[in-house]
Amino acid sequence: MTTPPLKMKIAQMFRFCEALNAQAVLELVRDQYPGEAYCSLPVIEELLQSLKAVGILNEESSYLDDAGTLVSVYRISEYGLSKIEGYE
């Protein structure tokens, strides 16, 4: 079985309607893409923003972490659920 593209895998991580940030997503997908340079926090953050831009995800909240970095938390939209439904 082949591994789905990272962007699709990220969208699928939200299928149970859990709210996740980029670090949580990275921890969920990292083992499925071993040694892949593109499976990194900056790339995941970019992919989450991309999924938000097309309506798959909604930004539920944001906060400043201990280092003062803005962290966004996302949740899948109804539209997003309908789009990933056929890919599982």
N, CA, C and O atoms as a GROMACS GRO file, in nm:
protein
  352
    1MET      N    1   0.084  -0.118   0.000
    1MET     CA    2   0.000   0.000   0.000
    1MET      C    3   0.088   0.124   0.000
    1MET      O    4   0.186   0.131   0.075
    2THR      N    5   0.055   0.221  -0.082
    2THR     CA    6   0.136   0.342  -0.089
    2THR      C    7   0.088   0.444   0.013
    2THR      O    8  -0.028   0.444   0.053
    3THR      N    9   0.179   0.529   0.054
    3THR     CA   10   0.147   0.636   0.147
    3THR      C   11   0.084   0.751   0.069
    3THR      O   12   0.136   0.790  -0.035
    4PRO      N   13  -0.029   0.805   0.117
    4PRO     CA   14  -0.092   0.916   0.046
    4PRO      C   15  -0.004   1.041   0.050
    4PRO      O   16   0.084   1.052   0.136
    5PRO      N   17  -0.028   1.135  -0.041
    5PRO     CA   18   0.047   1.261  -0.035
    5PRO      C   19   0.030   1.326   0.102
    5PRO      O   20  -0.075   1.313   0.166
    6LEU      N   21   0.134   1.395   0.147
    6LEU     CA   22   0.134   1.453   0.281
    6LEU      C   23   0.014   1.544   0.304
    6LEU      O   24  -0.046   1.541   0.412
    7LYS      N   25  -0.021   1.625   0.207
    7LYS     CA   26  -0.134   1.718   0.223
    7LYS      C   27  -0.263   1.641   0.249
    7LYS      O   28  -0.342   1.681   0.335
    8MET      N   29  -0.286   1.532   0.177
    8MET     CA   30  -0.406   1.452   0.198
    8MET      C   31  -0.402   1.385   0.334
    8MET      O   32  -0.503   1.379   0.404
    9LYS      N   33  -0.286   1.334   0.373
    9LYS     CA   34  -0.272   1.269   0.503
    9LYS      C   35  -0.303   1.366   0.616
    9LYS      O   36  -0.367   1.330   0.715
   10ILE      N   37  -0.256   1.490   0.600
   10ILE     CA   38  -0.283   1.592   0.702
   10ILE      C   39  -0.434   1.617   0.712
   10ILE      O   40  -0.488   1.622   0.822
   11ALA      N   41  -0.500   1.631   0.600
   11ALA     CA   42  -0.646   1.652   0.602
   11ALA      C   43  -0.715   1.535   0.672
   11ALA      O   44  -0.808   1.555   0.750
   12GLN      N   45  -0.668   1.414   0.646
   12GLN     CA   46  -0.728   1.295   0.708
   12GLN      C   47  -0.707   1.292   0.859
   12GLN      O   48  -0.787   1.231   0.930
   13MET      N   49  -0.603   1.355   0.910
   13MET     CA   50  -0.578   1.359   1.054
   13MET      C   51  -0.690   1.430   1.128
   13MET      O   52  -0.706   1.412   1.249
   14PHE      N   53  -0.768   1.512   1.058
   14PHE     CA   54  -0.875   1.589   1.120
   14PHE      C   55  -1.011   1.521   1.109
   14PHE      O   56  -1.112   1.578   1.151
   15ARG      N   57  -1.017   1.400   1.052
   15ARG     CA   58  -1.145   1.336   1.022
   15ARG      C   59  -1.231   1.308   1.144
   15ARG      O   60  -1.352   1.291   1.130
   16PHE      N   61  -1.173   1.303   1.262
   16PHE     CA   62  -1.252   1.280   1.384
   16PHE      C   63  -1.292   1.410   1.450
   16PHE      O   64  -1.336   1.412   1.565
   17CYS      N   65  -1.276   1.521   1.376
   17CYS     CA   66  -1.318   1.655   1.419
   17CYS      C   67  -1.241   1.707   1.540
   17CYS      O   68  -1.290   1.794   1.613
   18GLU      N   69  -1.124   1.655   1.562
   18GLU     CA   70  -1.037   1.703   1.668
   18GLU      C   71  -0.972   1.834   1.627
   18GLU      O   72  -0.943   1.855   1.509
   19ALA      N   73  -0.947   1.922   1.722
   19ALA     CA   74  -0.874   2.045   1.695
   19ALA      C   75  -0.725   2.016   1.715
   19ALA      O   76  -0.684   1.965   1.819
   20LEU      N   77  -0.644   2.050   1.614
   20LEU     CA   78  -0.501   2.020   1.618
   20LEU      C   79  -0.420   2.140   1.572
   20LEU      O   80  -0.464   2.220   1.489
   21ASN      N   81  -0.298   2.152   1.628
   21ASN     CA   82  -0.204   2.251   1.577
   21ASN      C   83  -0.097   2.180   1.495
   21ASN      O   84  -0.097   2.057   1.486
   22ALA      N   85  -0.008   2.256   1.435
   22ALA     CA   86   0.093   2.198   1.345
   22ALA      C   87   0.182   2.096   1.416
   22ALA      O   88   0.216   1.993   1.357
   23GLN      N   89   0.221   2.123   1.539
   23GLN     CA   90   0.307   2.030   1.611
   23GLN      C   91   0.236   1.897   1.635
   23GLN      O   92   0.297   1.791   1.620
   24ALA      N   93   0.109   1.902   1.671
   24ALA     CA   94   0.033   1.778   1.693
   24ALA      C   95   0.020   1.699   1.563
   24ALA      O   96   0.032   1.576   1.564
   25VAL      N   97  -0.004   1.769   1.452
   25VAL     CA   98  -0.014   1.701   1.322
   25VAL      C   99   0.119   1.636   1.287
   25VAL      O  100   0.123   1.521   1.242
   26LEU      N  101   0.228   1.709   1.307
   26LEU     CA  102   0.361   1.654   1.278
   26LEU      C  103   0.384   1.525   1.356
   26LEU      O  104   0.434   1.428   1.299
   27GLU      N  105   0.350   1.524   1.482
   27GLU     CA  106   0.369   1.404   1.564
   27GLU      C  107   0.285   1.287   1.514
   27GLU      O  108   0.325   1.172   1.528
   28LEU      N  109   0.168   1.316   1.458
   28LEU     CA  110   0.081   1.209   1.406
   28LEU      C  111   0.130   1.151   1.274
   28LEU      O  112   0.109   1.032   1.249
   29VAL      N  113   0.193   1.232   1.190
   29VAL     CA  114   0.231   1.185   1.056
   29VAL      C  115   0.379   1.152   1.040
   29VAL      O  116   0.417   1.086   0.943
   30ARG      N  117   0.462   1.195   1.131
   30ARG     CA  118   0.607   1.181   1.118
   30ARG      C  119   0.652   1.038   1.090
   30ARG      O  120   0.737   1.017   1.003
   31ASP      N  121   0.598   0.941   1.159
   31ASP     CA  122   0.641   0.801   1.144
   31ASP      C  123   0.603   0.743   1.008
   31ASP      O  124   0.661   0.643   0.964
   32GLN      N  125   0.505   0.803   0.941
   32GLN     CA  126   0.461   0.753   0.812
   32GLN      C  127   0.544   0.808   0.695
   32GLN      O  128   0.534   0.761   0.582
   33TYR      N  129   0.628   0.908   0.725
   33TYR     CA  130   0.713   0.970   0.624
   33TYR      C  131   0.857   0.976   0.677
   33TYR      O  132   0.915   1.085   0.684
   34PRO      N  133   0.915   0.862   0.713
   34PRO     CA  134   1.049   0.863   0.774
   34PRO      C  135   1.155   0.915   0.677
   34PRO      O  136   1.160   0.876   0.560
   35GLY      N  137   1.239   1.001   0.728
   35GLY     CA  138   1.350   1.052   0.649
   35GLY      C  139   1.314   1.152   0.543
   35GLY      O  140   1.401   1.197   0.468
   36GLU      N  141   1.188   1.191   0.533
   36GLU     CA  142   1.144   1.286   0.432
   36GLU      C  143   1.165   1.429   0.483
   36GLU      O  144   1.109   1.466   0.587
   37ALA      N  145   1.244   1.506   0.412
   37ALA     CA  146   1.274   1.643   0.455
   37ALA      C  147   1.149   1.731   0.454
   37ALA      O  148   1.139   1.825   0.533
   38TYR      N  149   1.055   1.701   0.366
   38TYR     CA  150   0.935   1.784   0.358
   38TYR      C  151   0.839   1.759   0.475
   38TYR      O  152   0.745   1.836   0.493
   39CYS      N  153   0.860   1.656   0.551
   39CYS     CA  154   0.776   1.630   0.668
   39CYS      C  155   0.838   1.700   0.788
   39CYS      O  156   0.899   1.638   0.875
   40SER      N  157   0.820   1.832   0.790
   40SER     CA  158   0.878   1.917   0.894
   40SER      C  159   0.774   2.017   0.941
   40SER      O  160   0.673   2.038   0.874
   41LEU      N  161   0.800   2.079   1.054
   41LEU     CA  162   0.704   2.174   1.111
   41LEU      C  163   0.674   2.290   1.016
   41LEU      O  164   0.557   2.323   0.999
   42PRO      N  165   0.774   2.355   0.954
   42PRO     CA  166   0.741   2.466   0.863
   42PRO      C  167   0.654   2.421   0.745
   42PRO      O  168   0.564   2.494   0.704
   43VAL      N  169   0.681   2.304   0.690
   43VAL     CA  170   0.602   2.255   0.577
   43VAL      C  171   0.460   2.223   0.622
   43VAL      O  172   0.364   2.254   0.552
   44ILE      N  173   0.446   2.159   0.738
   44ILE     CA  174   0.313   2.126   0.792
   44ILE      C  175   0.234   2.255   0.815
   44ILE      O  176   0.116   2.262   0.781
   45GLU      N  177   0.298   2.357   0.873
   45GLU     CA  178   0.230   2.484   0.895
   45GLU      C  179   0.180   2.543   0.764
   45GLU      O  180   0.068   2.593   0.756
   46GLU      N  181   0.263   2.536   0.661
   46GLU     CA  182   0.225   2.588   0.529
   46GLU      C  183   0.108   2.508   0.470
   46GLU      O  184   0.016   2.566   0.412
   47LEU      N  185   0.113   2.377   0.484
   47LEU     CA  186   0.005   2.293   0.432
   47LEU      C  187  -0.127   2.317   0.507
   47LEU      O  188  -0.234   2.315   0.446
   48LEU      N  189  -0.119   2.340   0.638
   48LEU     CA  190  -0.240   2.371   0.714
   48LEU      C  191  -0.301   2.503   0.667
   48LEU      O  192  -0.423   2.514   0.653
   49GLN      N  193  -0.217   2.603   0.642
   49GLN     CA  194  -0.267   2.731   0.592
   49GLN      C  195  -0.330   2.713   0.453
   49GLN      O  196  -0.431   2.776   0.422
   50SER      N  197  -0.270   2.628   0.372
   50SER     CA  198  -0.323   2.600   0.238
   50SER      C  199  -0.460   2.532   0.248
   50SER      O  200  -0.552   2.568   0.175
   51LEU      N  201  -0.473   2.435   0.337
   51LEU     CA  202  -0.601   2.367   0.356
   51LEU      C  203  -0.707   2.463   0.410
   51LEU      O  204  -0.825   2.449   0.378
   52LYS      N  205  -0.666   2.557   0.491
   52LYS     CA  206  -0.758   2.660   0.541
   52LYS      C  207  -0.802   2.750   0.426
   52LYS      O  208  -0.920   2.786   0.417
   53ALA      N  209  -0.710   2.788   0.340
   53ALA     CA  210  -0.740   2.879   0.229
   53ALA      C  211  -0.845   2.823   0.133
   53ALA      O  212  -0.923   2.898   0.075
   54VAL      N  213  -0.847   2.691   0.117
   54VAL     CA  214  -0.945   2.630   0.026
   54VAL      C  215  -1.071   2.580   0.097
   54VAL      O  216  -1.158   2.519   0.035
   55GLY      N  217  -1.081   2.607   0.229
   55GLY     CA  218  -1.202   2.574   0.302
   55GLY      C  219  -1.209   2.436   0.364
   55GLY      O  220  -1.312   2.399   0.421
   56ILE      N  221  -1.100   2.359   0.355
   56ILE     CA  222  -1.100   2.224   0.415
   56ILE      C  223  -1.093   2.236   0.568
   56ILE      O  224  -1.160   2.161   0.639
   57LEU      N  225  -1.012   2.328   0.617
   57LEU     CA  226  -0.997   2.350   0.761
   57LEU      C  227  -1.045   2.490   0.798
   57LEU      O  228  -1.045   2.581   0.714
   58ASN      N  229  -1.084   2.506   0.923
   58ASN     CA  230  -1.113   2.636   0.982
   58ASN      C  231  -1.012   2.660   1.093
   58ASN      O  232  -0.973   2.566   1.164
   59GLU      N  233  -0.970   2.783   1.108
   59GLU     CA  234  -0.882   2.816   1.221
   59GLU      C  235  -0.972   2.839   1.341
   59GLU      O  236  -1.050   2.934   1.346
   60GLU      N  237  -0.960   2.749   1.439
   60GLU     CA  238  -1.049   2.755   1.555
   60GLU      C  239  -1.003   2.856   1.658
   60GLU      O  240  -1.084   2.927   1.718
   61SER      N  241  -0.873   2.863   1.678
   61SER     CA  242  -0.818   2.957   1.776
   61SER      C  243  -0.669   2.974   1.749
   61SER      O  244  -0.611   2.908   1.663
   62SER      N  245  -0.610   3.063   1.824
   62SER     CA  246  -0.465   3.081   1.820
   62SER      C  247  -0.420   3.131   1.956
   62SER      O  248  -0.497   3.187   2.033
   63TYR      N  249  -0.291   3.109   1.983
   63TYR     CA  250  -0.236   3.150   2.111
   63TYR      C  251  -0.085   3.169   2.094
   63TYR      O  252  -0.027   3.125   1.995
   64LEU      N  253  -0.024   3.234   2.191
   64LEU     CA  254   0.121   3.250   2.193
   64LEU      C  255   0.179   3.141   2.281
   64LEU      O  256   0.137   3.124   2.396
   65ASP      N  257   0.275   3.066   2.228
   65ASP     CA  258   0.340   2.963   2.309
   65ASP      C  259   0.442   3.026   2.402
   65ASP      O  260   0.456   3.148   2.406
   66ASP      N  261   0.513   2.944   2.478
   66ASP     CA  262   0.609   2.994   2.577
   66ASP      C  263   0.721   3.076   2.514
   66ASP      O  264   0.780   3.161   2.580
   67ALA      N  265   0.752   3.051   2.387
   67ALA     CA  266   0.858   3.124   2.317
   67ALA      C  267   0.804   3.252   2.252
   67ALA      O  268   0.880   3.326   2.190
   68GLY      N  269   0.674   3.277   2.266
   68GLY     CA  270   0.614   3.395   2.206
   68GLY      C  271   0.576   3.378   2.060
   68GLY      O  272   0.550   3.477   1.991
   69THR      N  273   0.573   3.255   2.013
   69THR     CA  274   0.536   3.226   1.874
   69THR      C  275   0.386   3.205   1.864
   69THR      O  276   0.327   3.137   1.948
   70LEU      N  277   0.325   3.261   1.762
   70LEU     CA  278   0.183   3.243   1.740
   70LEU      C  279   0.156   3.101   1.691
   70LEU      O  280   0.217   3.056   1.594
   71VAL      N  281   0.066   3.031   1.757
   71VAL     CA  282   0.030   2.893   1.722
   71VAL      C  283  -0.118   2.892   1.685
   71VAL      O  284  -0.203   2.933   1.764
   72SER      N  285  -0.149   2.845   1.565
   72SER     CA  286  -0.287   2.834   1.520
   72SER      C  287  -0.338   2.692   1.544
   72SER      O  288  -0.264   2.594   1.531
   73VAL      N  289  -0.465   2.684   1.580
   73VAL     CA  290  -0.531   2.556   1.604
   73VAL      C  291  -0.643   2.543   1.501
   73VAL      O  292  -0.725   2.634   1.485
   74TYR      N  293  -0.646   2.429   1.433
   74TYR     CA  294  -0.741   2.408   1.323
   74TYR      C  295  -0.837   2.294   1.353
   74TYR      O  296  -0.809   2.204   1.432
   75ARG      N  297  -0.953   2.302   1.287
   75ARG     CA  298  -1.053   2.196   1.294
   75ARG      C  299  -1.111   2.181   1.153
   75ARG      O  300  -1.121   2.280   1.080
   76ILE      N  301  -1.148   2.061   1.116
   76ILE     CA  302  -1.200   2.039   0.981
   76ILE      C  303  -1.340   2.100   0.967
   76ILE      O  304  -1.419   2.101   1.061
   77SER      N  305  -1.369   2.150   0.848
   77SER     CA  306  -1.499   2.207   0.818
   77SER      C  307  -1.592   2.096   0.765
   77SER      O  308  -1.547   1.986   0.733
   78GLU      N  309  -1.721   2.126   0.757
   78GLU     CA  310  -1.815   2.030   0.698
   78GLU      C  311  -1.775   2.002   0.553
   78GLU      O  312  -1.781   1.888   0.507
   79TYR      N  313  -1.736   2.106   0.483
   79TYR     CA  314  -1.689   2.092   0.345
   79TYR      C  315  -1.568   1.998   0.340
   79TYR      O  316  -1.560   1.910   0.254
   80GLY      N  317  -1.475   2.018   0.434
   80GLY     CA  318  -1.356   1.934   0.440
   80GLY      C  319  -1.389   1.788   0.464
   80GLY      O  320  -1.330   1.699   0.403
   81LEU      N  321  -1.483   1.764   0.554
   81LEU     CA  322  -1.526   1.626   0.581
   81LEU      C  323  -1.582   1.561   0.455
   81LEU      O  324  -1.554   1.445   0.426
   82SER      N  325  -1.661   1.637   0.381
   82SER     CA  326  -1.719   1.581   0.259
   82SER      C  327  -1.612   1.552   0.154
   82SER      O  328  -1.626   1.457   0.077
   83LYS      N  329  -1.506   1.631   0.149
   83LYS     CA  330  -1.400   1.612   0.050
   83LYS      C  331  -1.312   1.492   0.082
   83LYS      O  332  -1.270   1.421  -0.009
   84ILE      N  333  -1.283   1.468   0.210
   84ILE     CA  334  -1.193   1.356   0.243
   84ILE      C  335  -1.268   1.224   0.256
   84ILE      O  336  -1.206   1.118   0.261
   85GLU      N  337  -1.400   1.230   0.262
   85GLU     CA  338  -1.481   1.110   0.280
   85GLU      C  339  -1.450   1.002   0.176
   85GLU      O  340  -1.443   0.884   0.211
   86GLY      N  341  -1.432   1.040   0.053
   86GLY     CA  342  -1.408   0.942  -0.053
   86GLY      C  343  -1.266   0.890  -0.062
   86GLY      O  344  -1.239   0.800  -0.141
   87TYR      N  345  -1.173   0.944   0.018
   87TYR     CA  346  -1.032   0.907   0.008
   87TYR      C  347  -0.987   0.807   0.114
   87TYR      O  348  -0.870   0.769   0.117
   88GLU      N  349  -1.077   0.766   0.199
   88GLU     CA  350  -1.036   0.675   0.307
   88GLU      C  351  -1.059   0.532   0.273
   88GLU      O  352  -1.029   0.444   0.354
   0.00000   0.00000   0.00000
